[in-house]
Amino acid sequence: MYGLRDGRVVPASRAAYALRVGPVPEGMLVCHTCDNGACVRPDHLFLGTNADNMRDASAKGRMYRQWGWTPTPRRRSGRRCGT
């Protein structure tokens, strides 16, 4: 999902964070505590560097490609944030 911000197309989560919380500093990512990339709930979003995002993914067991693991199939389309 995408939104418009300053005349540019940006991910909806980034636009939602900027609108509800504040500007996203240069070089920062908008990460999701709920692990649902389509989620735009401000209380599920936090700022982090790419390294922070990778640590979060690893801590939650989402680094399966790095280790050659096969992920559990997840339905992505139409998925709602469950938390």
C-alpha positions in Angstrom: 0.0 0.0 0.0 1.2 3.5 -0.8 0.4 7.0 0.1 1.4 10.5 -1.2 3.7 12.7 0.8 5.1 16.0 -0.5 4.0 15.0 -4.0 5.9 11.7 -3.8 4.6 8.1 -3.6 5.8 6.6 -0.3 4.9 3.4 1.6 1.6 3.9 3.5 3.2 3.0 6.8 5.8 5.7 6.3 3.1 8.3 5.4 1.0 7.2 8.4 3.9 7.5 10.8 4.7 11.0 9.4 1.1 12.1 9.7 0.5 10.8 13.2 3.8 10.8 15.0 6.1 13.1 13.1 8.7 13.3 10.3 10.8 10.3 9.5 14.5 11.4 9.7 16.7 10.8 6.7 18.2 7.2 6.7 15.6 5.8 9.1 13.0 3.1 8.3 9.5 2.7 9.6 9.4 -0.7 11.2 6.4 -2.8 12.3 6.1 -4.4 15.8 3.2 -6.5 14.4 5.3 -7.8 11.4 2.5 -6.9 9.0 3.9 -4.7 6.3 0.5 -3.5 5.3 -0.3 -2.2 8.9 -0.5 1.5 9.3 -1.5 1.7 13.0 0.8 4.3 14.5 1.1 2.3 17.7 2.5 -0.6 15.7 5.2 1.5 14.0 8.6 2.5 15.2 11.7 4.1 13.7 14.9 2.2 13.2 17.9 1.8 11.1 18.3 -1.1 8.7 20.4 -2.8 11.3 17.6 -2.4 13.9 15.1 -3.9 11.5 17.4 -6.9 10.8 17.9 -7.4 14.6 14.2 -7.3 15.1 13.6 -9.8 12.3 16.3 -12.1 13.7 14.9 -11.9 17.2 11.5 -12.8 15.9 12.8 -15.8 13.9 12.1 -14.1 10.5 15.6 -14.5 9.0 14.9 -17.8 7.4 16.4 -17.0 4.0 19.8 -16.2 5.6 19.9 -19.7 7.1 18.2 -21.6 4.3 15.1 -22.4 6.4 11.8 -22.9 4.7 9.2 -20.5 6.1 5.7 -21.5 7.3 3.3 -20.5 4.5 1.5 -17.3 5.3 -1.4 -15.8 3.5 -0.3 -12.2 2.6 -3.0 -10.8 0.5 -5.9 -9.3 2.5 -4.1 -10.1 5.7 -5.2 -8.0 8.6 -3.1 -6.9 11.5 -4.0 -9.3 14.3 -2.5 -7.4 17.3 
